[in-house]
Amino acid sequence: MEKSYYNPADLSKFGNISEFEPNLAKKFFDYYGDVFKEGELSEREKALIALAVAHAVQCPYCIDAYTTDSLQKGSTEGEMMEAIHVAAAIRGGATLVHGVQMMNKAKDISM
């Protein structure tokens, strides 16, 4: 069996990060919990945003967690895929817009 750098079982160990620094872990988890509470955005909307961001930052743990969370909060597979496409479009656009920086530099050097 091929080993993977990412072990799905490690997701359930996330809370263990407090072992080496309990004070900062508590602050993080308190903040994290508050962020995902119902507010101007619903918990379902926040889960979809988190799913899209998870793909943009390429975190397999987050992808697993927020796929499950999105489904549990009533999102459809189509909604989840659309959210991922939004993340892909933003990520692609961010790469391309930096092409302007390259073009500016190239023009400066060429002059």
C-alpha positions in Angstrom: 0.0 0.0 0.0 1.4 3.4 -1.0 1.8 5.9 1.8 0.5 9.4 1.5 1.9 12.5 3.2 -1.7 13.3 4.2 -3.3 10.7 6.6 -7.1 11.1 6.7 -7.0 9.9 10.3 -5.0 13.0 11.2 -8.0 15.2 10.7 -9.6 13.9 13.8 -6.4 14.8 15.7 -6.7 18.5 14.8 -7.6 19.4 18.4 -4.3 17.9 19.6 -2.5 21.0 18.4 -3.2 22.4 21.8 -0.8 19.8 23.3 2.3 22.0 22.6 0.7 25.4 23.0 -2.7 25.3 24.8 -3.2 29.0 25.2 -2.8 29.9 21.5 -4.8 26.8 20.5 -7.7 27.9 22.7 -7.6 31.3 21.2 -7.6 29.9 17.7 -10.4 27.4 18.3 -12.6 30.1 20.1 -12.1 32.3 17.1 -12.7 29.5 14.6 -15.9 28.6 16.3 -17.1 32.1 16.3 -16.3 32.6 12.6 -18.5 29.6 11.6 -21.6 30.6 13.7 -24.7 31.9 12.0 -24.4 35.6 11.3 -24.9 37.7 8.2 -24.1 34.5 6.4 -25.7 31.2 7.2 -23.7 28.3 8.5 -24.4 26.6 5.1 -23.0 29.5 3.2 -20.0 29.6 5.4 -19.4 25.9 4.8 -19.5 26.5 1.0 -17.1 29.3 1.3 -14.8 27.2 3.4 -15.0 24.4 0.9 -14.0 26.7 -2.0 -11.1 28.2 0.0 -10.0 24.7 1.0 -9.6 23.9 -2.7 -7.8 27.2 -3.4 -5.3 26.6 -0.6 -5.3 22.9 -1.5 -5.8 21.5 2.0 -7.0 17.9 1.8 -8.1 17.9 5.4 -10.2 20.9 4.9 -11.6 19.5 1.7 -12.7 16.4 3.5 -14.1 18.3 6.5 -16.0 20.9 4.5 -17.3 18.5 1.9 -18.9 16.6 4.8 -20.0 19.9 6.5 -21.5 21.3 3.3 -23.5 18.2 2.7 -24.7 18.0 6.3 -25.8 21.7 6.1 -27.9 21.0 3.0 -25.7 21.9 0.1 -26.1 20.0 -3.1 -23.2 18.5 -5.1 -23.9 21.0 -7.8 -23.6 24.0 -5.4 -20.4 22.6 -4.0 -18.9 22.2 -7.5 -20.0 25.7 -8.4 -18.2 27.0 -5.3 -15.1 25.2 -6.3 -15.3 26.7 -9.8 -15.5 30.2 -8.2 -12.3 29.5 -6.3 -10.6 28.2 -9.4 -11.6 31.3 -11.4 -10.3 33.6 -8.7 -7.1 31.7 -8.4 -6.6 31.6 -12.1 -7.4 35.3 -12.4 -5.0 36.2 -9.6 -2.3 34.4 -11.5 -3.1 36.1 -14.8 -3.4 39.6 -13.3 0.2 39.3 -12.1 1.0 39.0 -15.8 0.6 42.8 -15.9 3.5 43.1 -13.5 5.6 40.9 -15.8 4.5 43.0 -18.8 5.4 46.3 -17.0 8.8 44.9 -16.1 9.5 43.6 -19.5 8.6 46.9 -21.1 10.8 48.8 -18.6 13.8 46.5 -19.5 13.1 46.7 -23.2 13.1 50.5 -23.3 
